[in-house]
Structure formats: structure tokens, C-alpha cells
Amino acid sequence: MRVLAVVVAVVSGLVLASVPASASASSLWQLTDLAAQRVAIADQVAAAKYGTPSPIDDPVREQQIYDSVAARAPELGLDPADAVRFFRAQIEANKVVQRGLYARWDAHPSEVPATRPDLGGIRPVIDRLNTGLLTELASTSPLRASRSCPARRLVAAGAADVVHRFDVLHVRALGEATSATCLTR
């Protein structure tokens, strides 16, 4: 798996290097890297919630994010429904990590984090990532609508897997997070 990830990273570098610098939104790297950072912070969310009454699914918080994204999308030239679809994938990816870690910790209690992060301190980080993701969605709109988007998405995700040194759980979550990157029309 690591060999394949390295090959993908090398190929991604070659693909991205072949795109003229003047091309608008020539890469999905920044968008994918932000999604990967959001996947990574799910570990802290899981650690904050594990063993507490706080559920993994938080429909109220999720709806707040969807409403905020839908409201901000038009000012960035984005279709609100497409922006919400992308953020739904981010939230589902976060749940993939949380559920995976809960299962791991249930099976191996010695791996439960020794400290419980404050969810109130994590949410502002997620909010900043969400703002960056929304900005990148806007700046990559032409590329996300192009026929090359699915291939570029896979290359960027493969590179992010290597850069972030993701395990199988986080690779699966990043796949979920980037599943709504390309615009389907």
C-alpha cells in the first residue's frame, strides 16, 4: 500500500508540474490537504467524545455547518447545494474516523487516549478549516467541473495520504471526504 501511495505521489508531482503556471486552479492539492487536516482532527473529536454522553452524530451542529455553508456559498460564486454536498462528505468522513476509533478503543482499552481534549477548543479549528475549504471550493470550481477532476482528485488524495501518513482508517475517511470534490452535472 505504501509503495502505491509513493507512486501516486510521484505521478501527482509530474501531473501537477505539467500544468502551466498560468492555468486557473491547476491543482486540487490545497483543497485536499485541508480535507486531510479535517480528517486528522477527527481523532481529537473522538477523544473528546469517547466515554461521554456526547454522540458521534450531532444533527444540530451538522445543520449549523450546512446552513452556514449554504449562506456563504453564493458570495463566493458557489452553488449552495454543491457546497453543502461537499461539507456533508467532510462530516461523514469525520464520523468514519470517530466510529473506527471507538471500535478500536472498545477492543483495546489500553489505546484510549489518556487525556480528553476540550471539544470547545477543537470546534474553532474545525471552523477555520471549514472556511479554508469553502474558499478553496470557490477557487477550484473550474477544475472541479472539468473532465480531469476525478483523476486529479485521486492523485491529490494519494499524495495527502503519504504526506499525512494516514493509516487505513484515515485513508478511507479521506476517500469519503474527497468523494464530493468533483462537480457532477
N, C-alpha and C positions, 0 to 999 in steps of 0.2 A: 504494500500500500504506500509506504514512504517513497519507494522508487518511482511509482506512478505519480505521486504528488510532486516530486522533484522534476520529473519530465514535464509535467503540466506547467510548473513554474518557469522552466526554461523556455518552453514553447510560448508561454504567455509573454515573456520578455521579448522574444523575437517578433511575435504578432504585434505587440504594442509599439515596438521600435520601428516597425514598418509603416506605421500610420503617420502621415505628415503632421508636423507640429501644429500647423495651422488648422487642422481638422477640428471642428467643434465637437466637444465631448468624445474624444478619441478613446477613452478608457472608462471602464466600469470599476476601476480599482478603488477609488476613494469611496464610492457608494458601498462596494462590497466590504471594504475594510471597516467602515462604520457599522455595517450589519454584523460583521465578525466581532467587533468590540461589544455590540449589544448582546450577542450570543454569549460572550465571555462573562459579562456582568450577571448573567442568569445564575451563575454559581453563587454569587453573593445574595441574590434574591432568594435562592433555595435555602441557603444557610440561615437567612433571616427568618424564613417562614417555617422551616422544618421543626417539628415538635411543638408547634404553636397552633392556636385555632385558626390562624390565617390560612385560607385555602389557596391552592395554586391558581385556580380560576377566580378572577376578580372582575366580574362583569361591570361594576360601577367604574372602576379605574380604566378598564378597557374602553368603555364608551366615552369617557372623558378624552382619551387619546384620539379615538376616531372622530369625535366632534371637533376637537382642536385641529386635527389634520385637515378635515373637510372644510373648516372655516378658513384656514391659511392657504390651502391649495390654489384657489383662483388668483390670489395676488401674486403667486409665483408662476402662473400660466399652466397650472396642472389641473387635470380633471379630478374633482373631489373623489369620485368613485374609484379611480385608479390609485389615488394616493391612499385611500382607506384600504383598498385591496392589498397594497404593499405593506402597510402597517399591520394589517391582520396577520400577514405572514411573519412579521417580526415578533408579534405577541405569541403566536403559535410556536415559533422556534424557541422562545423563552420557556414556554411550557414543556417542550420536549426535553430541554435540559433539566428543568426542575423535576419532572417526573422520573427521568433517568437517574438523577442524583438521589432522589427519595428512595428509589428501588435499591440503589447501591448501598445507601446508608442503612436501610432496613435489613439488608442481607449481611452487611459488615459494619456493625455499630462502632467499631473502633475507628472507622474512617469519618465519622461525623465530625464536622469542624468543632474545634474546642471553644471558639468564640462565636457569638451570634451578632452579625453586623446589624446596624440600625437601618431598617427599611426607609426611614425618613431621610437618611443620608444618601441612600442609593438612588432614590427617585429623581433628585435633581441631576444626577449624572445621566440617567436614562433620558430625562427631558432634554439635556444638551445633545445627546446622541440623536434623539428624535429630530431636533432642529437641524442638525447637520444632515441627517438622512433626507429630510424634506428638501433642503437646499440642493443636495446632490441629485435628488429625483428630478428637480427642475433643470439643473444644468446638463443632465444626461438624457433629457427627453428625446432628442433626435436619434441618439444611439439606441435608446431603449425601444424605439419604434422601428429600427432597421432590421433587415433580414439577418444581419450578422449578430444580433443581440444574444440569441441562445448560446452560440459558441463562445462569445466574449464573456458571458455570464459564467459559463463553466470554467473557463481559463482563469478568470478573476477569483472565483471561489476556490479553485485548486491552489492558486498562489496564496490566498488568505489562509487556507488550511495549513500550509507549510510555515508561513510567517508566524501564525499564532500557535503553532504546534498543537493543533487540536487532536483530541482522541476521537474514537469512533462516534461517541455520543455527540460531541460538538460538531463534527463533520456533518452528521445527519441533521443537526439543528441549523447549521449554516445553509445546507441544501434547502431546508424549509424556508429560511429567512430570505434567500435569494430567488425562491420559486416564482415570485410575483414581480421580478425585476423588469422583464420584457413586457412591453405593451402588446396585448393581443387585440386585434381589431378584426 
